Amino acid sequence: MFFFFSNRLGCLGSVLVSVGLSLLLYLLLRS
């Protein structure tokens, strides 16, 4: 159960990181 939860959290974390990086890149290119 714990392994499944941590695996799901890791997947969500990688998605958040990729979204954050693309948003940062967008802000840098826009300025």
Secondary structure as the mmCIF struct_conf table of DSSP 4:
data_model
#
loop_
_struct_conf.conf_type_id
_struct_conf.id
_struct_conf.beg_label_comp_id
_struct_conf.beg_label_asym_id
_struct_conf.beg_label_seq_id
_struct_conf.end_label_comp_id
_struct_conf.end_label_asym_id
_struct_conf.end_label_seq_id
HELX_RH_AL_P HELX_RH_AL_P1 PHE A 2 ARG A 30
#
